Amino acid sequence: MRRLADFLVSPLMKWLLIVLAILFPLFINDDYKVYVMSMSFVMAIAVYGMNILTGYCGQLNLAHGAFFAIGAYVVAILGADHGWSFWSGFIMAGLFVAVLGFLAGIVSLRLSEHYFAIFTMCVGFIIYIVIDKWDTLTNGPVGIMGIPTPEGFGLVDFSATIPFYYLALFLMVIAIWIASRIGHSILGRTFFAIRNSEELAQSLGINLMRNKLLAFVISTVYAGLAGALYAGMVGFIGPDEADVTNTFEMLTFLLIGGIGTVMGPLAGTILVTWLTQILQFLEDFRMIVFGPLLIILVIGMPKGLIGNFLFWRDRKVAEEQTARLAAEQKQVEKQVEEKNRA
């Protein structure tokens, strides 16, 4: 069992998952299922952004879905209304959301804990209202259609389901790699120190505002780029993309997968997305089944699927080390006792 647990967290397992993801469209002869998996990858990018701020740094941003919508609208407005290419709009979405996240973070991060969460939820509502009411820019409730798909530069057609799947997979792998590098860097350790205790981190000379602001901006850039990719995928967006329910949906993905872990956001996003698809036959009654399942999962595994697995593995490693040290100590005592008898 221990060997299996070690294999599941080994680099070889990560490469195996990548290979399986590459082969997925080849074995699943169903464009809809490939589309659903592509959507999971896009949403996972946004969830990884939430994980950097919430899981690493301990700050809950309830406007995360609104920044996702801003990224989508930047691509939509520039592409559909001004004729920009998708990739130009994609880059501009990341820059615009970074600036907006910086400005929002300067104000909101002066608060802490639930006050910060409530303030960011208000920011999300403001963004939703602006998108819904600014008809001349966003088309209001009508939304924007005709959003350009990612250009393949004559090499591939990303408007097709399978090519877009591989594009989403590629960008998601990059997003995971960056998040993992941050988590294992000095910057990541700084974020963890702030999450564990802001007072202790400050006593160690850590600049709380600067580091929390950096985490906030990185998180919003993840959300904005995911929103831009989402807009290029579906070809239409409306104000509902900025609704706070999208933020809570991403938070659900994160909590179920494992907050603060590397693979938790991906596991939670894929699991909940496919569980939702499986329960589609229940139509409006699916939440009667889906809701209790989520409650049981959260109560039974408060650290999430990946978090609880890592906790169990670490506990097993600690127990084995304790048992080995006890056996070695017992052996030493036995040798000393035999030497005294001699």
DAMO-V311697 format. One record per helix or strand. SS is the DSSP state (H for helix, E for strand). FROM is the first residue (numbers start at 1). LEN is the number of residues. If there is no record, write none. Layout:
ss->SS from->FROM len->LEN
ss->SS from->FROM len->LEN
This chain:
ss->H from->2 len->7
ss->H from->11 len->17
ss->H from->31 len->26
ss->H from->64 len->18
ss->H from->86 len->23
ss->H from->113 len->21
ss->H from->135 len->4
ss->H from->140 len->3
ss->E from->144 len->2
ss->H from->161 len->23
ss->H from->186 len->11
ss->H from->198 len->6
ss->H from->208 len->27
ss->E from->236 len->2
ss->H from->239 len->4
ss->H from->244 len->14
ss->H from->264 len->37
ss->H from->304 len->38
